[in-house]
Amino acid sequence: MAEPSSLSGTRAPYQSSERANRQTIPKRRPAHLTTMPEYLTANQPNMLTSESSHAPAYAWTLRVPSPPRIIVPPPPLDGKGMPDLTIERVPSHDFESSGFANVEFLRTVTYGDFMTANNMVDWKYEQRRTAQRVLPFLYLGPMSAARDKGFLQGEGITMVLAVRKTMSAQAKILGSKAASDLHIQVAAIDVAGNQELIAAFPRATELINSHLSTIYDRQQVENATRNQGIHQEGGTIPGKGKVLVFCESGNERAAAVVAAYMMAMYSMDLIKTIQIVQAQRFCISLDDSLKNLLRSYEIIIQAKRDVAASSVSWAPEGPLHKARTTTKTAPGGKSVKRTLDEAYSTDIEMGDGSEYMDNSRFEGREGEAPFLDVFAS
């Protein structure tokens, strides 16, 4: 029989069975957490295994997919070496397709070409607390500018438009008491976040145009009573209506609303619009999300114009074209939808015009494959 060990002797450290099992069983990471190289290229032979016969054609990164960044370069230079900040009126611009009221007034607003100022060279840091004129009738600035009675009176502002968050509206933070004291019209666009701005852009444009149109009509009536006419030169607006668009800083949401207004009213692309707005207020800060939001709004505007242009543009004559454009009219004068039999009828002859269908979808779609075949040597 073995003698018990003395108290002074050494003893092996105690290990539970659970701990021992953890030491013996190797750890395995889940499949979605396995380490991968940061980027893969076709020139890396270690990416080719015995089971794969292809390699990526481009560099791949392991990150969350995101849209490409929109880089805004400096504005181009004109013949004199100065930044080209000219806003030109597009003769083919169709205001009816935009859905804005008072088409005659809108044509008057955008009539003629005018050069905007270039404040980038002489910009001072203190100017971020004041508002700047982007268009002859449209100003962009912070909340402090909307509270400055001297500025509102000196510039002849007739309406202030606040672009604020819903929480700020509930707390009445961005209310313009100074404008109310001066009997200046006050309007607001309330959004819960920046993503809701794309739905608010048309509403903001309608508010601005409705106010300017009201002043324009009022001035027309006053001049008619005096038997005088209004002559507009250099892009100034009759009636001298002016709108100040502002947010807390005047650099984000308000700047996006002004840019959206210019794209809708002047048929300008996103890059040139940002260049002109930044040339007036150099401190604007449009991050990638706001730029992509404006890019999406630009696509929506262009789609509306394309639809309006296609309805009046030349189209080939043929049985298919006639069948697609012919509508029925009820006795009351309203259009009637096709019946189910007419919708599924196969009696339409595919003649002239069929070659114009879907051809544009396949233009410029050569592209390149994302992977390349690898042949063993």
VOLO-180377 format. One line per field, with one value per residue (C-alpha): x, y, z. Coordinates in steps of 0.25 Angstrom, whole numbers, plus 2048, in hexadecimal, padded with zeros to 3 digits. Example, Ala and Ser with C-alpha at 12.3 -4.5 7.8 and 13.67 -1.06 7.14 Angstrom:
VOLO-180377
u: [831, 837]
v: [7EE, 7FC]
w: [81F, 81D]
END
This chain:
VOLO-180377
u: [800, 806, 809, 801, 809, 80E, 808, 816, 816, 813, 806, 802, 7F9, 7EA, 7E4, 7D5, 7D1, 7CA, 7D7, 7DF, 7D5, 7D6, 7E5, 7E4, 7D9, 7DF, 7D8, 7D1, 7CD, 7BF, 7C0, 7BC, 7C7, 7D3, 7DE, 7DF, 7E9, 7E6, 7E6, 7E6, 7ED, 7EF, 7FE, 7FD, 800, 7FC, 7EE, 7ED, 7EA, 7E9, 7DA, 7D9, 7DD, 7DA, 7E0, 7DA, 7DC, 7DC, 7E0, 7D6, 7D4, 7CD, 7C4, 7B5, 7B1, 7AF, 7AD, 7B9, 7BD, 7B9, 7C5, 7C2, 7CE, 7D1, 7C9, 7CF, 7D6, 7D1, 7D9, 7DE, 7E2, 7D7, 7CD, 7C2, 7B5, 7AC, 79D, 797, 789, 785, 77C, 776, 773, 765, 75E, 751, 759, 75E, 74F, 752, 747, 747, 750, 750, 757, 761, 765, 767, 770, 779, 77A, 787, 795, 79C, 7A9, 7AA, 7B5, 7C1, 7C3, 7CD, 7D9, 7D5, 7CE, 7CF, 7CC, 7C2, 7BA, 7B4, 7AB, 7A5, 79C, 7A1, 79A, 79A, 790, 78A, 77E, 783, 78C, 793, 797, 797, 78C, 793, 791, 782, 782, 789, 77F, 789, 78D, 77F, 77B, 788, 787, 778, 775, 766, 766, 76E, 76E, 773, 778, 777, 776, 769, 76F, 773, 765, 75E, 768, 766, 775, 775, 76A, 76D, 767, 76F, 768, 75A, 75D, 761, 754, 75D, 756, 75C, 75B, 762, 766, 766, 76D, 771, 77E, 786, 781, 773, 778, 777, 767, 768, 770, 764, 75C, 767, 768, 759, 759, 764, 75D, 74F, 754, 75C, 750, 747, 750, 752, 743, 741, 74B, 745, 737, 73E, 745, 739, 732, 73D, 73D, 74C, 753, 75E, 76B, 774, 783, 78F, 786, 77F, 771, 766, 760, 76D, 768, 774, 774, 77E, 780, 786, 789, 791, 79E, 79A, 7A4, 79D, 78D, 78B, 797, 790, 783, 789, 791, 784, 77D, 788, 788, 779, 778, 784, 786, 794, 79C, 7A0, 7AF, 7AD, 7A2, 7AB, 7B6, 7AD, 7A7, 7B5, 7BB, 7B0, 7B1, 7BE, 7BB, 7B0, 7B2, 7AB, 7B0, 7AF, 7A0, 79B, 7A3, 79D, 78F, 791, 796, 789, 780, 788, 784, 776, 775, 77C, 772, 766, 76C, 76E, 760, 75B, 764, 760, 751, 754, 760, 75F, 75B, 75A, 74C, 748, 73D, 745, 746, 738, 733, 73B, 737, 728, 71F, 710, 708, 6FB, 6EE, 6F2, 6FF, 708, 712, 70E, 717, 719, 710, 717, 715, 71B, 727, 72A, 727, 732, 72C, 736, 740, 74E, 752, 759, 75D, 761, 770, 76F, 76B, 775, 781, 787, 788, 793, 79B, 7A9, 7A7, 7B4, 7BA, 7C5, 7C3, 7C6, 7CF, 7D9, 7DB, 7E8, 7EE, 7F8, 806]
v: [800, 80D, 817, 824, 830, 839, 848, 84D, 847, 84D, 84B, 84C, 858, 854, 854, 852, 849, 854, 85C, 850, 84E, 85C, 85A, 84D, 852, 85B, 868, 86B, 878, 879, 879, 888, 88C, 885, 88E, 893, 89C, 8AA, 8AB, 8A1, 8A2, 89A, 89A, 893, 884, 880, 883, 878, 86A, 85D, 85F, 86C, 870, 87F, 88B, 899, 8A3, 8AF, 8B3, 8AE, 8B4, 8AE, 8B9, 8BD, 8C0, 8CF, 8D8, 8DF, 8EC, 8F9, 901, 910, 916, 925, 92D, 92E, 93B, 944, 94B, 955, 94B, 94D, 942, 940, 942, 946, 942, 940, 93F, 932, 935, 927, 927, 923, 928, 920, 913, 918, 91A, 928, 932, 940, 93C, 94A, 94F, 944, 947, 956, 951, 949, 952, 957, 952, 958, 957, 953, 959, 951, 953, 947, 950, 95B, 952, 954, 94B, 955, 955, 947, 94F, 957, 954, 954, 957, 94B, 950, 95E, 95A, 94E, 94F, 944, 946, 941, 943, 950, 957, 954, 95B, 967, 972, 97B, 971, 96D, 97C, 980, 974, 976, 967, 964, 956, 94D, 93E, 935, 927, 921, 914, 90F, 910, 91E, 922, 91C, 924, 930, 932, 937, 941, 94E, 959, 964, 960, 961, 96E, 974, 96D, 964, 957, 94B, 93D, 930, 922, 918, 90B, 900, 8FD, 901, 8F5, 8FB, 907, 901, 901, 90F, 915, 917, 91D, 927, 92B, 92D, 935, 93E, 940, 942, 94D, 954, 952, 959, 965, 965, 965, 970, 978, 976, 97B, 987, 98B, 988, 993, 99D, 999, 995, 989, 980, 97E, 973, 973, 96B, 960, 969, 966, 96F, 974, 971, 965, 95F, 952, 94E, 93F, 93B, 930, 92F, 931, 935, 92A, 91D, 91C, 92A, 929, 91C, 923, 92F, 925, 91D, 92A, 92E, 920, 920, 92E, 930, 921, 921, 915, 911, 915, 923, 926, 922, 92B, 937, 935, 933, 93F, 948, 941, 93B, 934, 92B, 91C, 912, 904, 8F8, 8F4, 902, 902, 8F4, 8F9, 905, 8FB, 8F3, 900, 904, 8F6, 8F8, 906, 901, 8F5, 8FF, 908, 8FB, 8F7, 905, 906, 8F8, 8FB, 907, 902, 8FB, 8EC, 8E2, 8E0, 8D1, 8C8, 8C6, 8D5, 8D7, 8CC, 8D2, 8E0, 8DE, 8E1, 8E0, 8EB, 8E9, 8F1, 8FA, 8FE, 8F5, 8EB, 8DC, 8D1, 8C5, 8B9, 8AC, 8A6, 8B2, 8B1, 8A2, 8A4, 89E, 8A4, 8B0, 8AE, 8B1, 8BA, 8C8, 8CC, 8BF, 8C2, 8CE, 8C5, 8C2, 8C5, 8D0, 8C5, 8BE, 8CA, 8CB, 8BE, 8B7, 8B7, 8AD, 8A1, 8A2, 895, 88F, 881, 87B, 870, 866, 867]
w: [800, 7FC, 807, 807, 803, 80E, 80F, 80C, 7FE, 7F1, 7EA, 7DB, 7D8, 7D7, 7CA, 7C7, 7BC, 7B5, 7B4, 7B0, 7A5, 7A0, 79F, 797, 78D, 783, 780, 773, 76E, 766, 757, 756, 760, 759, 755, 747, 740, 73F, 730, 725, 718, 70C, 70E, 71B, 719, 727, 724, 71A, 720, 71A, 71A, 713, 705, 705, 70B, 70E, 703, 70C, 71B, 725, 733, 73F, 743, 743, 735, 733, 727, 721, 726, 71F, 71D, 71A, 713, 712, 708, 6FA, 6F6, 6EB, 6E0, 6EB, 6F4, 6FE, 703, 6FA, 703, 6F8, 6F9, 6EC, 6E8, 6E1, 6D5, 6D5, 6E4, 6E6, 6F3, 6F0, 6F3, 700, 705, 70A, 709, 702, 6F6, 6F1, 6FE, 6FD, 6EF, 6F4, 700, 6F8, 6EC, 6E8, 6EC, 6F8, 6FF, 70D, 716, 71B, 72A, 72B, 72A, 734, 73D, 74C, 757, 75D, 751, 755, 75F, 755, 748, 73A, 72D, 724, 71A, 718, 720, 728, 735, 73D, 74B, 75A, 765, 76A, 75C, 75D, 76B, 766, 764, 75D, 753, 750, 74E, 746, 73C, 73A, 73E, 73C, 741, 74A, 748, 754, 751, 75F, 766, 76B, 779, 777, 772, 77E, 787, 77F, 77E, 770, 770, 76A, 773, 76C, 75F, 766, 76C, 75E, 758, 750, 74B, 753, 74E, 752, 74D, 758, 756, 760, 759, 74D, 745, 746, 73E, 731, 733, 738, 72C, 723, 72F, 732, 723, 723, 72F, 729, 71C, 722, 72A, 71F, 716, 71F, 720, 711, 70F, 719, 712, 705, 70A, 710, 703, 6FB, 703, 701, 6F2, 6F4, 6EF, 6F6, 6EF, 6F4, 6F1, 6F6, 6FC, 707, 70B, 709, 716, 71E, 725, 72D, 735, 740, 742, 74F, 759, 766, 75F, 751, 74C, 74A, 749, 744, 73A, 735, 733, 72B, 723, 720, 71C, 712, 70C, 70A, 705, 6FC, 6F7, 6FD, 701, 70F, 70D, 708, 712, 71E, 717, 716, 724, 72A, 723, 72A, 738, 739, 746, 741, 746, 73D, 741, 738, 73D, 739, 72C, 728, 72D, 723, 718, 71A, 719, 70C, 706, 70A, 704, 6F7, 6F6, 6F7, 6EC, 6E3, 6E5, 6E2, 6D6, 6D0, 6D1, 6C7, 6BF, 6B2, 6B2, 6A6, 6A1, 6A0, 6A5, 6B2, 6B5, 6B2, 6BB, 6C6, 6C5, 6C1, 6CD, 6CF, 6D4, 6DC, 6D9, 6E5, 6DF, 6E8, 6E3, 6E4, 6E7, 6DE, 6E0, 6E4, 6D6, 6D0, 6D9, 6D6, 6C7, 6BE, 6B1, 6B1, 6A5, 6A9, 69D, 69D, 6AA, 6B0, 6AE, 6B7, 6C3, 6CD, 6C5, 6CE, 6D9, 6D2, 6CE, 6D5, 6DD, 6D9, 6E6, 6EC, 6F4, 703, 702, 6F8, 6F4, 6F8, 6F0, 6F6, 6EF]
END
